[in-house]
């Protein structure tokens, strides 16, 4: 029963950060641990889509404690794009609620360091492989659910996302939809896109909707023209994503859009904090 096995291992993220988000006993997490070691050693330094199937993937934000409460409220006000998985104690680097052996300063393939709202080494070789040298005792880390979490479930049912088929990162787009603000955090919604044949839309929606802790079901399904009407994404931008890589859209396919964990990066850029750190989109 496909729904049976999916519901059993997805239970821990059905409510994102809350009573349902606990570490289950006896689950084999060796694959996740081994993958994090590859990241720490530099063996894996690119996007994580398609990696370590059937495990939760997370987006990361870290910022000074002074701004942490406002950012926490920002996440609660924007739950589709910022589903909370864990909030770390100030200065600590191990996400005890979801991955006690992990280290958020070394276990992400690429990081973006924002200073006064500007990211260093944007999309280039200067993006950091770890952030131990900029980590401070007052930094608070946040882990947010990621749509890569449910891609293994799609692949299991023959619904492999196009970017996995083509071996690249998922395309992501800035929209004109403003986030619900909190303190200095504002910005605009970012969405990820996966094209599908219309006959597959209902099943893709059914599967991804089981994951509210990983952005849930799609926000929109339609052709390229509909993206502009609702999100301000012009037709010509479909092949030129703001983050990630372009993918092939075949004749007759529709575009499915999900809320994306890169959304906080638009808020951080606008807030112009002296220091903030995030994952690089897709990593």
C-alpha positions, 0 to 999 in steps of 0.5 A: 500500500503506497499510502501506508508506507508513506504515511508511516515515515511522514508522520514526524513532519505532518505538523512541522515543529510541534508535538508530531515532530519527534524522533522515532525509535529504531529508524535507520538514519545511517544514510543521512549520517553518511551523506552529512559526512560526505558534505563535511569532507567536501565530497558532496558540494552541490544541490541535494535534490534526489539525495538520501530518499525517504529522509527529511531535508531542511532549509537553514537560516541563522541570525543573531538572537536580537532578531531571532524572535521576529524571525520566529514570528515571520515563520509562523506568519508564513507557514507554507514557505517557512514550516518550522522543523527546529529552532536551536538554542543560541550559540548551539550548532546541533539540531537536537529535535531532528538530527542530534548528530548534525552540525549546521555550520558544516553539514550543508553543501554551500552557505550564503553569508549575508552582511548588511543584506548582501550575500557574499560570493553569490552563486559562485565559487566564493560561497562558503563550504562551512561557516565556522569562522563566522559563527558567533555565540549569539547566533540562533539557527532555524531549520525549515522544511524543504520540498526535496523531502517528498521527491522520493515519494514522487519517484516511487510512483513514477512521478520523478520531477524533471530536474531529477531526470535532468540531473540539475537543481529545481527552478525557483522564482521570486514572485510579486506576492509579499510575505506577511511581515514581522519586525524587519522581515518582509520580502516576497514569496519564492516558489519552486516549479515542477512541470507535469502532464495534466493527467498526473497533477491530481496524484502529485498534489495528493502525495505532496499535500501529505507533507505540510512540514515540507511546504505541502501541496502546490500553490498553483497549477497552470500554463506559463501565462497564468504565472504572470496573472497570479505571481508576476512571473513573466512567460520568458522568465520560466526558462530563466529562474531566479534560483536553481536551474532551468528545466525542459517543459514539454508540450502540453505540460502544466507548471506546478508551483510550491512555496519555497524555503528560499523565501526567507532569503528575500526577507533577510536581504531586505532587512539588511542585518549586519550578519545572517547565514542561509543555505545556498538555494537547493543545497 
